[in-house]
Amino acid sequence: MKIAELKTYVVGTPPPHHGGLNWVFLKITTNDGIAGFGEAYGVPFDANTVARMIEDMGERLVIGSDPFKIEKLWRILYGSGYGQHPDLTKMAVISAFEMACWDIIGKALNQPIHNLLGGRYHEKLRSYTYLYPAPEDSVQSITSSHCNPERAAMRAAEYVKQGFTAVKLDPILDLMSPFDPRELSLEALDNAEAVIRSVREAIGSKCDILIGTHGQMTTHSAIRLAKRLEKYDPLWFEEPVPPENVDEMARVARATSIPIATGERLSTVYEFAELLEKQAAVILQPALGRVGGILEAKTIAGMAEAHYAQIAPHLFCGPIEAAANIQIDTCSPNFLIQESIEMGGGFHAEILKEPIQWEAGYIIPLTKPGLGVELNEQIVAKHPYNAVKPGTWHWLTATDLSRK
C-alpha cells in the first residue's frame, strides 16, 4: 500500500465562526483507494498558504510512502530542511499527514484508531465548553459572556442545564490584544474575581469552573489573580503566563493550589517533557492538529501518566481534529476532560456525513474504522475560504471583527 494522491480543502466557516474563520483539511488516498483525512490547526498564515505548504511537503516527501510506517514518515517530515525542531507551522502540517495515515490504517484494518493504541478505556468522555454568546445575542461580543459577571453566570447556568459538568471562561478576555504579558490593574482583578464568584454562585457544586486565560499576565499578576480565585475552587488555571517561559509558569504553579493547565501552543514530546520536568503544569492540553498528531499525543499522555499528570486535549478548529482527540481520549487512562465547542452542533455537525454524538455533556466514543468520521465533501465545496482581516485573532466572532 502506498499513498498515491493528496488533496487539501480550505473551508470558510459560516457565522458565528465557532472554531475559527477557516479550517484546513487534508485528504490522502492510497493506490488501492483508501482515503484518510487530517487537519492542520492554527498556522499563523493565510489559509490558502497553509494548504500550499501541505501540498508542497506532501508532493516532495509523502507521495509514494507506506501509510503504515508512521514513525518513519514522521521523522522524515520532522527533520526535513535540516529542521528537527518543534516549529508550530511545520508541526501542524505533519499533524495533518499523521492523523490521515492513522485514518487509513484504521480503515484498512476495520478498526477505530483507539483499538490500535490499547483499546477502549473510557465508555464515555467528559467534555466542557467555553461560554459562547446565546444565538439571540449574536450582536454581542463573546467578551461580555466572559467578562460580565451577570452574563457569564447566566450562560454558565444554561450550559449546566444542557448537561455540562464543566465550563471554561477567561475573565480577562478583554485584555487579549496586544499579545504581551502585563500587570493587571486592581480594577481588572476585581472584575475577574466578580465574574468567577458570580458563576460559582449560579452553578454551585454541579459544575467545575475552568479558568481559561491566554497568557495575558506577568507572573506576579497571575499569582495575584490565582490567590483571589482559589476560594472558588477552579478545576484549573490555564496558560496563566505565555508558554514561551516554562520557568515562570512553574513559578505560578508553586504559588497556587489551583492546578495549572497548558499545552495548546506547544508541540512534540520535547516541549511537553520540559513542562513535566519543571512541574509547570499537571494538566496537559495538546492540540492534535499541531502537536505532531495522534501517536505523538499518545506518547505525551503516557509520559504525563508517569508524572501523575492528566490530559485534556485542546480543541478550537474543525471536527477532524475533534475526532482525533476522541480517539486519544478513549484509550488514555489519564484522560481528564475534552474541550468541545458546545455539543458539536451547527456547522461542525453539518460538515460530517455523521455527526459526533453527545449525551448530557459527555462524548460517546467513535467506533467506526479509522478516525470514525468522514467529511461531507459536497458541504465542503459550498463553503469556500473566508478572507481574514490583517491582525485579527483566529477565533474572533464576526461581531468582534466588525468592532476592530
Sequence and secondary structure as in RCSB ss.txt:
>XXXX:A:sequence
MKIAELKTYVVGTPPPHHGGLNWVFLKITTNDGIAGFGEAYGVPFDANTVARMIEDMGERLVIGSDPFKIEKLWR
ILYGSGYGQHPDLTKMAVISAFEMACWDIIGKALNQPIHNLLGGRYHEKLRSYTYLYPAPEDSVQSITSSHCNPE
RAAMRAAEYVKQGFTAVKLDPILDLMSPFDPRELSLEALDNAEAVIRSVREAIGSKCDILIGTHGQMTTHSAIRL
AKRLEKYDPLWFEEPVPPENVDEMARVARATSIPIATGERLSTVYEFAELLEKQAAVILQPALGRVGGILEAKTI
AGMAEAHYAQIAPHLFCGPIEAAANIQIDTCSPNFLIQESIEMGGGFHAEILKEPIQWEAGYIIPLTKPGLGVEL
NEQIVAKHPYNAVKPGTWHWLTATDLSRK
>XXXX:A:secstr
  EEEEEEEEEE  TT TT SEEEEEEEEETTS EEEEEE   SS HHHHHHHHHHHIIIIITT  TT HHHHHH
HHHTGGG  S  HHHHHHHHHHHHHHHHHHHHHHTSBGGGGTT    SSEEEEEE    GGGTTS HHHHHH HH
HHHHHHHHHHHHT SEEEE TTGGG SS   B   HHHHHHHHHHHHHHHHHHTTSSEEEE   S B HHHHHHH
HHHHGGG  SEEE SS TT HHHHHHHHHH SS EEE TT  HHHHHHHHHHTT  SEE   TTTSS HHHHHHH
HHHHHTTT EE     S HHHHHHHHHHHHH TTB  EEESTTS THHHHTBSS   EETTEE    SSBTS  B
 HHHHHTS      TT  TT  HHHHHT 
